[in-house]
Amino acid sequence: GYAFDYEGSKKLVFTLKEPPNSSSRSSNFEVKGYFPDKDCIIVDPSGNIVAQIGVKKEIEDLMESKDLYHIVVKPRIDQAFIAGVIATLDYIYGESTRC
């Protein structure tokens, strides 16, 4: 990316590069299960569960809606990242994320 000064000359500010592909292992997280039912997990590239999304049975019995659900995030996992994944899933499935 470039920055321009008042005279119109440009100065390189940053560049984007692809990370070196040191291994064939995927670096993607995966959502397994069915998010609209709030019954799913998020796993890391090694297959370890990093977060679990669910609805407590007591709450499910009281409410027909699955808008109220819980998330369990494993220690040392970025909670903001998990919240972002869930907000994105809410958006994809036409729901709203409210805090």
DRENPA-3360 file (N, C-alpha, C; in nm, 2 decimals, always signed):
BEGIN
1 = GYAFDYEG = +0.08/-0.12/+0.00/+0.00/+0.00/+0.00/+0.09/+0.12/+0.00 ~ +0.03/+0.23/-0.05/+0.11/+0.35/-0.07/+0.04/+0.47/+0.01 ~ +0.12/+0.56/+0.05/+0.06/+0.69/+0.11/+0.10/+0.80/+0.01 ~ +0.02/+0.89/-0.01/+0.04/+1.00/-0.10/+0.06/+1.13/-0.02 ~ +0.15/+1.21/-0.06/+0.17/+1.34/+0.01/+0.09/+1.45/-0.07 ~ +0.10/+1.57/-0.02/+0.02/+1.68/-0.08/+0.06/+1.71/-0.23 ~ +0.18/+1.67/-0.26/+0.23/+1.69/-0.40/+0.20/+1.58/-0.49 ~ +0.14/+1.47/-0.44/+0.10/+1.36/-0.52/+0.20/+1.25/-0.53;
9 = SKKLVFTL = +0.32/+1.27/-0.47/+0.42/+1.16/-0.48/+0.38/+1.05/-0.38 ~ +0.41/+0.93/-0.42/+0.37/+0.82/-0.33/+0.49/+0.76/-0.26 ~ +0.46/+0.70/-0.14/+0.56/+0.64/-0.06/+0.51/+0.51/-0.01 ~ +0.59/+0.40/-0.03/+0.55/+0.27/+0.01/+0.54/+0.26/+0.16 ~ +0.42/+0.22/+0.21/+0.39/+0.21/+0.35/+0.40/+0.07/+0.40 ~ +0.34/-0.02/+0.32/+0.34/-0.16/+0.36/+0.33/-0.25/+0.24 ~ +0.36/-0.38/+0.25/+0.35/-0.48/+0.15/+0.28/-0.60/+0.21 ~ +0.21/-0.67/+0.13/+0.15/-0.80/+0.17/+0.22/-0.91/+0.10;
17 = KEPPNSSS = +0.26/-1.01/+0.18/+0.33/-1.13/+0.12/+0.26/-1.25/+0.17 ~ +0.26/-1.36/+0.09/+0.21/-1.49/+0.12/+0.31/-1.55/+0.22 ~ +0.26/-1.61/+0.33/+0.35/-1.68/+0.42/+0.42/-1.80/+0.35 ~ +0.54/-1.83/+0.39/+0.61/-1.94/+0.33/+0.53/-2.07/+0.36 ~ +0.51/-2.15/+0.27/+0.44/-2.28/+0.28/+0.54/-2.38/+0.34 ~ +0.56/-2.38/+0.47/+0.66/-2.47/+0.53/+0.62/-2.62/+0.53 ~ +0.49/-2.64/+0.53/+0.44/-2.78/+0.53/+0.31/-2.79/+0.46 ~ +0.27/-2.91/+0.43/+0.14/-2.92/+0.35/+0.02/-2.92/+0.45;
25 = RSSNFEVK = +0.05/-2.91/+0.58/-0.06/-2.91/+0.68/-0.14/-2.79/+0.66 ~ -0.27/-2.80/+0.67/-0.36/-2.69/+0.66/-0.36/-2.61/+0.78 ~ -0.38/-2.47/+0.77/-0.38/-2.39/+0.88/-0.52/-2.33/+0.91 ~ -0.62/-2.40/+0.87/-0.75/-2.36/+0.88/-0.82/-2.42/+1.00 ~ -0.91/-2.34/+1.07/-0.99/-2.39/+1.17/-1.12/-2.44/+1.10 ~ -1.19/-2.54/+1.17/-1.31/-2.59/+1.10/-1.42/-2.60/+1.21 ~ -1.54/-2.57/+1.16/-1.66/-2.58/+1.24/-1.73/-2.72/+1.21 ~ -1.74/-2.80/+1.31/-1.81/-2.93/+1.28/-1.94/-2.93/+1.36;
33 = GYFPDKDC = -2.04/-2.99/+1.30/-2.17/-2.99/+1.36/-2.26/-2.90/+1.28 ~ -2.37/-2.86/+1.35/-2.47/-2.78/+1.28/-2.50/-2.65/+1.36 ~ -2.44/-2.54/+1.32/-2.45/-2.42/+1.40/-2.60/-2.37/+1.42 ~ -2.69/-2.37/+1.32/-2.82/-2.32/+1.35/-2.89/-2.39/+1.47 ~ -2.85/-2.51/+1.50/-2.91/-2.58/+1.62/-2.82/-2.55/+1.74 ~ -2.71/-2.48/+1.72/-2.62/-2.45/+1.83/-2.56/-2.57/+1.89 ~ -2.52/-2.66/+1.80/-2.47/-2.79/+1.84/-2.34/-2.82/+1.75 ~ -2.23/-2.75/+1.79/-2.11/-2.77/+1.70/-1.99/-2.74/+1.78;
41 = IIVDPSGN = -1.88/-2.77/+1.72/-1.75/-2.75/+1.78/-1.66/-2.68/+1.68 ~ -1.56/-2.61/+1.73/-1.45/-2.55/+1.64/-1.32/-2.62/+1.67 ~ -1.26/-2.68/+1.57/-1.14/-2.75/+1.59/-1.02/-2.68/+1.52 ~ -0.90/-2.70/+1.57/-0.78/-2.63/+1.52/-0.73/-2.72/+1.40 ~ -0.62/-2.68/+1.34/-0.57/-2.76/+1.23/-0.52/-2.90/+1.27 ~ -0.49/-2.92/+1.40/-0.45/-3.05/+1.44/-0.57/-3.14/+1.48 ~ -0.69/-3.09/+1.47/-0.81/-3.16/+1.51/-0.85/-3.15/+1.66 ~ -0.78/-3.07/+1.73/-0.81/-3.05/+1.87/-0.93/-2.95/+1.88;
49 = IVAQIGVK = -1.02/-2.99/+1.97/-1.14/-2.90/+2.00/-1.09/-2.78/+2.07 ~ -1.12/-2.66/+2.01/-1.08/-2.53/+2.08/-1.20/-2.46/+2.14 ~ -1.32/-2.49/+2.09/-1.44/-2.43/+2.14/-1.56/-2.52/+2.11 ~ -1.66/-2.51/+2.20/-1.78/-2.59/+2.19/-1.90/-2.49/+2.21 ~ -2.00/-2.51/+2.12/-2.11/-2.42/+2.12/-2.23/-2.51/+2.15 ~ -2.32/-2.47/+2.24/-2.43/-2.56/+2.27/-2.54/-2.48/+2.35 ~ -2.65/-2.55/+2.37/-2.76/-2.49/+2.44/-2.79/-2.59/+2.56 ~ -2.79/-2.53/+2.68/-2.82/-2.61/+2.80/-2.96/-2.66/+2.79;
57 = KEIEDLME = -2.98/-2.79/+2.83/-3.11/-2.85/+2.83/-3.21/-2.78/+2.90 ~ -3.18/-2.72/+3.02/-3.28/-2.65/+3.10/-3.33/-2.53/+3.02 ~ -3.24/-2.46/+2.95/-3.28/-2.34/+2.88/-3.36/-2.38/+2.76 ~ -3.32/-2.49/+2.69/-3.39/-2.53/+2.57/-3.53/-2.57/+2.61 ~ -3.55/-2.63/+2.72/-3.69/-2.67/+2.77/-3.78/-2.54/+2.79 ~ -3.72/-2.43/+2.84/-3.79/-2.31/+2.87/-3.82/-2.23/+2.75 ~ -3.73/-2.23/+2.65/-3.74/-2.14/+2.54/-3.74/-2.22/+2.41 ~ -3.83/-2.18/+2.32/-3.82/-2.24/+2.18/-3.71/-2.19/+2.10;
65 = SKDLYHIV = -3.66/-2.07/+2.13/-3.56/-2.01/+2.05/-3.42/-2.06/+2.10 ~ -3.33/-2.07/+2.00/-3.19/-2.11/+2.03/-3.10/-1.99/+2.03 ~ -3.16/-1.87/+2.05/-3.08/-1.74/+2.06/-2.99/-1.74/+2.18 ~ -3.02/-1.81/+2.28/-2.94/-1.81/+2.41/-2.87/-1.94/+2.41 ~ -2.74/-1.93/+2.40/-2.65/-2.05/+2.40/-2.52/-2.02/+2.47 ~ -2.45/-2.13/+2.50/-2.32/-2.11/+2.57/-2.20/-2.15/+2.48 ~ -2.09/-2.09/+2.51/-1.97/-2.12/+2.44/-1.86/-2.15/+2.54 ~ -1.79/-2.27/+2.52/-1.68/-2.30/+2.61/-1.56/-2.30/+2.53;
73 = VKPRIDQA = -1.46/-2.21/+2.57/-1.34/-2.19/+2.49/-1.22/-2.25/+2.58 ~ -1.14/-2.33/+2.51/-1.03/-2.39/+2.58/-0.93/-2.28/+2.63 ~ -0.85/-2.31/+2.73/-0.75/-2.22/+2.78/-0.65/-2.19/+2.67 ~ -0.59/-2.07/+2.67/-0.49/-2.02/+2.57/-0.54/-2.01/+2.43 ~ -0.67/-2.01/+2.41/-0.73/-1.98/+2.28/-0.78/-1.84/+2.28 ~ -0.76/-1.77/+2.17/-0.80/-1.63/+2.15/-0.96/-1.62/+2.15 ~ -1.01/-1.57/+2.26/-1.16/-1.56/+2.28/-1.22/-1.47/+2.17 ~ -1.15/-1.36/+2.14/-1.20/-1.27/+2.04/-1.21/-1.34/+1.90;
81 = FIAGVIAT = -1.12/-1.42/+1.87/-1.12/-1.50/+1.74/-1.25/-1.59/+1.74 ~ -1.27/-1.66/+1.85/-1.39/-1.75/+1.86/-1.52/-1.66/+1.85 ~ -1.52/-1.55/+1.92/-1.64/-1.46/+1.91/-1.66/-1.42/+1.77 ~ -1.55/-1.39/+1.70/-1.56/-1.34/+1.56/-1.61/-1.45/+1.47 ~ -1.57/-1.58/+1.49/-1.62/-1.69/+1.41/-1.77/-1.71/+1.44 ~ -1.81/-1.70/+1.56/-1.95/-1.71/+1.60/-2.04/-1.60/+1.54 ~ -1.99/-1.48/+1.55/-2.06/-1.36/+1.49/-2.08/-1.38/+1.34 ~ -1.97/-1.43/+1.27/-1.98/-1.46/+1.13/-2.08/-1.57/+1.10;
89 = LDYIYGES = -2.08/-1.68/+1.18/-2.18/-1.78/+1.16/-2.32/-1.73/+1.18 ~ -2.34/-1.65/+1.29/-2.47/-1.58/+1.31/-2.52/-1.50/+1.19 ~ -2.43/-1.43/+1.13/-2.46/-1.35/+1.01/-2.49/-1.44/+0.89 ~ -2.41/-1.54/+0.87/-2.44/-1.63/+0.76/-2.58/-1.70/+0.77 ~ -2.62/-1.74/+0.89/-2.74/-1.80/+0.91/-2.86/-1.71/+0.94 ~ -2.84/-1.58/+0.92/-2.94/-1.48/+0.94/-2.99/-1.45/+1.08 ~ -2.90/-1.47/+1.17/-2.93/-1.44/+1.31/-2.85/-1.32/+1.36 ~ -2.87/-1.27/+1.48/-2.79/-1.15/+1.52/-2.72/-1.19/+1.65;
97 = TRC = -2.59/-1.14/+1.65/-2.51/-1.15/+1.77/-2.52/-1.03/+1.85 ~ -2.57/-1.05/+1.98/-2.58/-0.93/+2.07/-2.51/-0.97/+2.20 ~ -2.45/-0.88/+2.26/-2.38/-0.90/+2.39/-2.46/-0.83/+2.50;
% end
